[in-house]
Amino acid sequence: MDIKIAAENFDLFYGDFQALKSINMKIYPKTVTALIGPSGCGKTTFLRSLNRMNDLLDNVRTAGKITLDNTEIYQPKVDVVALRKRVGMVFQRPNPFPMSIYDNIAYGPRIHGIKDKQQLNEIVERSLSGAALWEEVKDRLHTPALRLSGGQQQRLCIARLLAVEPEVLLMDEPASALDPISTGKIEDLIMELKKDYTIVIVTHNMQQAARISGQLGFFLLGRLVEYGSTEAVMTNPAQQETEDYLTGRFG
Ligand SMILES: Nc1ncnc2c1ncn2[C@@H]1O[C@H](COP(=O)(O)OP(=O)(O)OP(=O)(O)O)[C@@H](O)[C@H]1O
């Protein structure tokens, strides 16, 4: 199978503390890969390593490799802005900009130099449709995004990513702050987006991981203890620690 992202013996240190220990993981295109594990095991750190978000902190050091389409992303010559356009991220709490729905979506394309009104209109409609939000907001595109519900705000943040035509979507517990109905909509959306995008998602919700992911990685104390198809890991884990976690014996 093709590989979109590969981590090879990847380590990450916050100062003296090693948060990721020799991670080896192949992430497949147009697949949902879920990362699970107890609090503090390194899931978010790994997710943020995939578009070099950790570079924003000054005490971070990495070793080993992460490649995107076979190109090493930690090479000094890599354009980090271009990398984050290709590999976008959605956070636990929706974070729309304090501006209109329209301007939230047009923000990225404008930064990348698109000024034509007609073209921006098309991007806004396409992105909101792609995030299953268009029908709900098409009549109030110029109202503040912060007036949307939490679930709508999260879909807006996904639409904002789609507007810059990414290839990979990183999602850090995107539904954990949402009610069950909004969570269901985000899950449906993820299943739809997987047809076109590679998705890596951190979740604490095992049922959610079972419902939406094709590949599953179990992290423990900075190590990737188990990785494989979600069905195989869930029904027949190779490691005792995975089984203990899945059956609720710890975590
Ligand atoms: N900026 C930082 N500086 C120092 N240590 C950090 C920093 N961010 C995270 N850590 C530490 O790195 C380890 C991994 O944290 P990380 O947030 O990746 O875990 P996680 O598995 O995502 O946890 P959770 O499920 O609680 O979000 C933890 O021990 C954490 O305390």
The ligand as a Tripos MOL2 file, in Angstrom:
@<TRIPOS>MOLECULE
LIG
   31    33     1     0     0
SMALL
NO_CHARGES

@<TRIPOS>ATOM
      1 N1          5.3540   21.9210   26.1540 N.pl3     1 LIG1
      2 C1          5.7080   20.9030   26.9460 C.ar      1 LIG1
      3 N2          6.7810   20.9940   27.7510 N.ar      1 LIG1
      4 C2          7.1530   19.9640   28.5300 C.ar      1 LIG1
      5 N3          6.5110   18.7830   28.5910 N.ar      1 LIG1
      6 C3          5.4320   18.6330   27.8080 C.ar      1 LIG1
      7 C4          4.9680   19.6780   26.9520 C.ar      1 LIG1
      8 N4          3.8630   19.2270   26.3040 N.ar      1 LIG1
      9 C5          3.6620   17.9580   26.7390 C.ar      1 LIG1
     10 N5          4.5950   17.5940   27.6430 N.ar      1 LIG1
     11 C6          4.7200   16.2900   28.3150 C.3       1 LIG1
     12 O1          4.8850   15.2810   27.3220 O.3       1 LIG1
     13 C7          4.1390   14.1100   27.6410 C.3       1 LIG1
     14 C8          3.1930   13.7970   26.5100 C.3       1 LIG1
     15 O2          2.1800   14.8020   26.4350 O.3       1 LIG1
     16 P1          1.0330   14.7750   25.3360 P.3       1 LIG1
     17 O3          0.2470   16.0190   25.4930 O.co2     1 LIG1
     18 O4          1.6160   14.4750   24.0170 O.co2     1 LIG1
     19 O5          0.1770   13.5250   25.8290 O.3       1 LIG1
     20 P2         -1.2450   12.9940   25.3760 P.3       1 LIG1
     21 O6         -1.1090   11.5350   25.2140 O.co2     1 LIG1
     22 O7         -1.7170   13.7570   24.2060 O.co2     1 LIG1
     23 O8         -2.1260   13.3410   26.6420 O.3       1 LIG1
     24 P3         -3.6780   13.7710   26.7810 P.3       1 LIG1
     25 O9         -4.4380   12.5620   26.3700 O.co2     1 LIG1
     26 O10        -3.8170   14.0630   28.2360 O.co2     1 LIG1
     27 O11        -3.8880   14.9500   25.8870 O.co2     1 LIG1
     28 C9          3.4430   14.4080   28.9680 C.3       1 LIG1
     29 O12         4.2350   13.8620   30.0040 O.3       1 LIG1
     30 C10         3.4520   15.9200   29.0500 C.3       1 LIG1
     31 O13         3.4790   16.3580   30.3740 O.3       1 LIG1
@<TRIPOS>BOND
     1     1     2 1
     2     2     3 ar
     3     2     7 ar
     4     3     4 ar
     5     4     5 ar
     6     5     6 ar
     7     6     7 ar
     8     6    10 ar
     9     7     8 ar
    10     8     9 ar
    11     9    10 ar
    12    10    11 1
    13    11    12 1
    14    11    30 1
    15    12    13 1
    16    13    14 1
    17    13    28 1
    18    14    15 1
    19    15    16 1
    20    16    17 2
    21    16    18 1
    22    16    19 1
    23    19    20 1
    24    20    21 2
    25    20    22 1
    26    20    23 1
    27    23    24 1
    28    24    25 2
    29    24    26 1
    30    24    27 1
    31    28    29 1
    32    28    30 1
    33    30    31 1
@<TRIPOS>SUBSTRUCTURE
     1 LIG1         1 GROUP 0 **** ****
